[in-house]
Amino acid sequence: MKFLLIMHMNPVLWDKLSEEEQQEVFDGHDRFQGIIRGSGEMVGTKALDAPSNTATVTVRDGAVQSVEGPFVPGESFLCGYYVVDVDSKERAVELAALIPDAKLTAVEVREVVHDEGAE
């Protein structure tokens, strides 16, 4: 079973962290990746750019519109994710709890229901 472990960033909260605390988060991700690589559960991970560098595209009546900024404005934003291949949702939740972001904001656990690239 594949799950997406979705991380959100709150820039106000992030900016309140000291450089040392921010480095602890980065180091925590390194440790987490070591765990899921070592267990064979890691499928992939991506870190995403800030909403200020986002373009949102819509098509209405055949007209394409592109505006700068996220589709859903707000204080927090999707900043990255891990894809893991595990035996159960319980294991995915267990892994999500190891991600440093879970201590700062939250990590969503969502099952992948279609995977075009899967074997």
C-alpha positions as CSV (number, residue, x, y, z in Angstrom):
1,M,0.0,0.0,0.0
2,K,1.4,3.4,-0.9
3,F,0.7,6.5,1.1
4,L,1.5,10.1,0.6
5,L,2.8,11.8,3.8
6,I,2.0,15.4,3.1
7,M,3.9,18.2,5.0
8,H,2.7,21.7,5.4
9,M,4.7,24.8,6.3
10,N,3.7,27.8,8.3
11,P,6.2,30.5,7.5
12,V,5.4,32.6,10.5
13,L,6.1,29.6,12.8
14,W,9.3,28.7,10.8
15,D,10.6,32.3,11.1
16,K,10.2,32.1,14.9
17,L,12.6,29.1,15.0
18,S,16.2,29.8,15.7
19,E,18.8,28.7,13.1
20,E,19.6,25.8,15.4
21,E,16.0,24.7,15.6
22,Q,15.6,25.0,11.8
23,Q,18.7,22.8,11.4
24,E,17.2,20.2,13.8
25,V,14.3,20.0,11.4
26,F,16.6,19.4,8.4
27,D,18.6,16.9,10.4
28,G,15.4,15.2,11.4
29,H,14.5,14.8,7.7
30,D,17.9,13.2,7.0
31,R,17.3,10.7,9.9
32,F,13.8,10.0,8.7
33,Q,15.0,9.3,5.1
34,G,17.6,7.0,6.5
35,I,14.9,5.0,8.3
36,I,12.6,4.6,5.4
37,R,15.4,3.9,2.9
38,G,16.9,1.3,5.3
39,S,13.5,-0.4,5.7
40,G,12.8,-0.3,1.9
41,E,9.6,1.7,2.5
42,M,10.7,4.9,0.7
43,V,9.3,5.4,-2.8
44,G,10.3,9.1,-3.2
45,T,10.2,12.6,-1.7
46,K,9.8,16.1,-3.1
47,A,10.3,19.5,-1.5
48,L,8.2,22.3,-3.0
49,D,9.0,26.0,-3.5
50,A,7.2,28.8,-1.6
51,P,3.7,29.9,-2.7
52,S,5.2,33.3,-3.8
53,N,6.7,31.4,-6.7
54,T,3.5,29.5,-7.6
55,A,1.4,30.0,-10.7
56,T,-2.3,28.9,-10.6
57,V,-3.8,28.1,-13.9
58,T,-7.5,27.9,-14.7
59,V,-9.4,27.4,-18.0
60,R,-12.9,29.0,-18.3
61,D,-14.8,28.9,-21.6
62,G,-11.6,27.9,-23.4
63,A,-9.6,30.9,-22.0
64,V,-6.5,30.1,-20.1
65,Q,-5.7,32.3,-17.1
66,S,-2.6,32.2,-15.0
67,V,-2.2,34.2,-11.8
68,E,0.7,34.3,-9.4
69,G,0.1,32.7,-6.0
70,P,-1.4,29.5,-4.7
71,F,-4.9,28.2,-5.4
72,V,-5.8,28.2,-1.8
73,P,-4.3,31.2,-0.1
74,G,-3.5,30.9,3.6
75,E,-0.9,31.1,6.2
76,S,0.2,27.4,5.8
77,F,1.1,25.8,2.5
78,L,2.1,22.4,1.1
79,C,5.9,22.3,1.2
80,G,6.6,18.7,0.4
81,Y,5.8,15.1,0.7
82,Y,7.1,11.6,1.0
83,V,5.7,8.6,-0.8
84,V,6.1,5.4,1.2
85,D,5.1,1.8,0.4
86,V,4.0,0.1,3.6
87,D,1.9,-2.8,4.8
88,S,-0.8,-0.7,6.5
89,K,-2.2,2.7,7.2
90,E,-1.1,2.2,10.8
91,R,2.5,1.9,9.6
92,A,2.1,5.0,7.5
93,V,0.8,6.9,10.5
94,E,3.8,5.6,12.6
95,L,6.2,6.9,9.9
96,A,4.4,10.2,9.7
97,A,4.9,10.7,13.4
98,L,8.7,10.5,12.8
99,I,8.7,13.4,10.4
100,P,9.9,16.6,12.2
101,D,7.1,18.7,10.8
102,A,4.6,16.7,12.8
103,K,6.0,18.4,15.9
104,L,5.6,21.9,14.3
105,T,2.4,21.7,12.2
106,A,1.0,18.4,11.0
107,V,1.6,15.6,8.5
108,E,-1.4,14.3,6.5
109,V,-1.5,10.6,5.6
110,R,-3.4,9.9,2.4
111,E,-3.5,6.6,0.6
112,V,-2.5,6.6,-3.1
113,V,-5.5,5.1,-4.9
114,H,-4.0,5.2,-8.4
115,D,-0.4,5.0,-9.4
116,E,0.2,5.1,-13.2
117,G,3.9,4.3,-12.8
118,A,3.4,1.3,-10.5
119,E,4.5,-2.1,-11.7
